Amino acid sequence: MKPENKIQQEIVQYYRANHYGKGIIFSVPNERTGGYVAMKPLLLTGLLSGVSDLIIVEKGRVLFVEVKTDIGRQSDKQIRFEKQITELGYKYFLVRSLKDFKNILI
């Protein structure tokens, strides 16, 4: 089984190679941990636990993509983020492979 970060790398490389000029894909590195003193400045400047691994911005749409392994599960914070995003009318996807990702782009 591929680790989550390898699946995410494949997705980013695929999108950038095949969708250049159509949109942008980027990650939000929000997996930091630490005590209150270490985390407070990050939280005050916008760190938000549960944000999807990848965000894709294309003309007329924004996609939020959470990457998991075959057995990976969303955390409670990720589930809350998904709920907020879908309530705002945006698309949120959980993908477990590059094939899954390709299917959401159709």
Steps between C-alpha positions, in 0.01 A plus 500: 500500500632844406542755779270802490779744412596293193140498376484877552827550310366298205184711495687831506746389230217369279293816535790734433613300197157456344301806603754780462321826433162359600542551873730479798543230760661556837525348844433653835766376746286506812619187681713671759489398861625657817396660822287809538797739493631354174160474332342831602687717244414252224134491597485880515641525147248258350602141571186288487505135600305271270557693176516270198841385377461664160306790356444543128391833357371506144291752315153473651573231758702416807558140608611384842676162498584283799751222430489175696643151464269205443449468875539867599215676679411866534549660838209673672648838400523390136138387507396839643700681230334288229158590641581872504631490142202312361256726687667794326429333166851379411611152398695288748647165401671220687736314266713193561694483173599691189219314319246633752638849446478476121133401534411820690642720224248378244 
